């Protein structure tokens, strides 16, 4: 089994922060939806684009996630990938967690 690359404190901190992170992300999405609805286009076209967008967005970690320790690192990486949080938001977390996440993000996304 792979060694855990986070602490109990990291897990507690994540559980404490996730609701605020998700609220901020959904606020950002709502503003994007308003922008979409404000476009000069047919109402039906806007409606169906919004419908499609909401169906896609509701699957994102920034909107809903499975809260368990086995998904913890995956959830953090997904939140970063979606733009719900950034590496800077992990400032209070352990060096082990930040290193694990940074390594993956750099490898996968060239950041």
C-alpha positions in Angstrom: 0.0 0.0 0.0 1.2 3.5 -0.9 2.4 5.7 2.0 -0.1 8.4 2.9 1.3 11.8 2.0 -0.7 13.9 4.4 -1.4 14.2 8.2 -4.4 14.0 10.4 -4.2 17.7 10.7 -4.3 18.1 6.9 -7.5 16.0 6.8 -9.1 18.1 9.6 -8.1 21.3 7.8 -9.5 20.1 4.5 -12.8 19.2 6.2 -12.9 22.7 7.7 -12.1 24.5 4.4 -14.0 22.5 1.8 -17.4 24.2 2.3 -15.9 27.7 1.9 -13.9 26.6 -1.2 -17.0 25.1 -2.7 -19.2 28.1 -2.0 -16.6 30.4 -3.6 -16.3 28.2 -6.6 -20.1 28.0 -7.0 -20.3 31.8 -6.7 -17.8 32.0 -9.6 -19.9 29.6 -11.6 -23.1 31.6 -10.9 -21.4 34.7 -12.2 -20.4 32.8 -15.4 -24.1 31.6 -15.7 -25.3 35.2 -15.4 -22.8 36.2 -18.1 -24.1 33.5 -20.4 -27.7 34.5 -19.8 -26.8 38.1 -20.5 -25.5 37.3 -24.0 -27.4 38.7 -27.0 -28.7 35.4 -28.3 -31.9 33.5 -28.6 -33.5 32.7 -25.2 -33.8 29.0 -26.1 -30.1 28.8 -27.1 -29.0 30.4 -23.8 -31.3 28.1 -21.9 -29.9 24.9 -23.5 -26.2 26.1 -23.2 -26.9 26.9 -19.5 -28.6 23.5 -19.0 -25.6 21.7 -20.6 -23.1 23.7 -18.6 -24.9 23.0 -15.2 -25.0 19.3 -16.0 -21.2 19.4 -16.6 -20.4 21.6 -13.6 -22.4 19.6 -11.1 -20.0 16.7 -11.6 -17.0 18.8 -10.6 -15.3 18.4 -7.2 -15.7 22.2 -6.6 -19.5 21.5 -6.5 -19.7 18.1 -4.9 -17.3 15.4 -3.8 -17.0 12.2 -1.9 -15.6 13.0 1.5 -13.3 10.2 2.5 -9.6 10.0 3.2 -8.9 7.7 0.3 -10.0 10.4 -2.2 -8.4 13.3 -0.3 -5.3 13.9 -2.5 -7.4 13.3 -5.6 -10.0 15.8 -4.4 -7.3 18.5 -3.8 -5.8 17.9 -7.2 -9.2 18.1 -8.9 -10.0 21.3 -7.1 -6.8 22.8 -8.4 -7.4 21.5 -11.9 -10.9 23.0 -11.9 -9.7 26.4 -10.7 -11.7 26.1 -7.4 -8.5 26.6 -5.4 -4.8 27.1 -6.1 -1.6 25.9 -4.6 -1.6 29.1 -2.6 -4.7 27.9 -0.8 -2.7 25.0 0.6 -0.4 27.3 2.6 -1.6 25.9 6.0 -1.2 22.3 5.0 1.8 20.0 5.7 4.9 20.1 3.6 4.2 16.5 2.7 0.8 17.2 1.2 2.0 20.3 -0.6 4.9 18.4 -2.1 2.7 15.5 -3.2 0.2 17.8 -4.8 2.8 20.1 -6.4 4.7 17.1 -7.9 1.5 15.7 -9.5 0.4 19.1 -10.8 3.8 19.8 -12.3 4.0 16.4 -13.9 0.5 16.4 -15.3 0.0 20.1 -16.2 3.5 21.4 -16.6 2.9 24.1 -13.9 
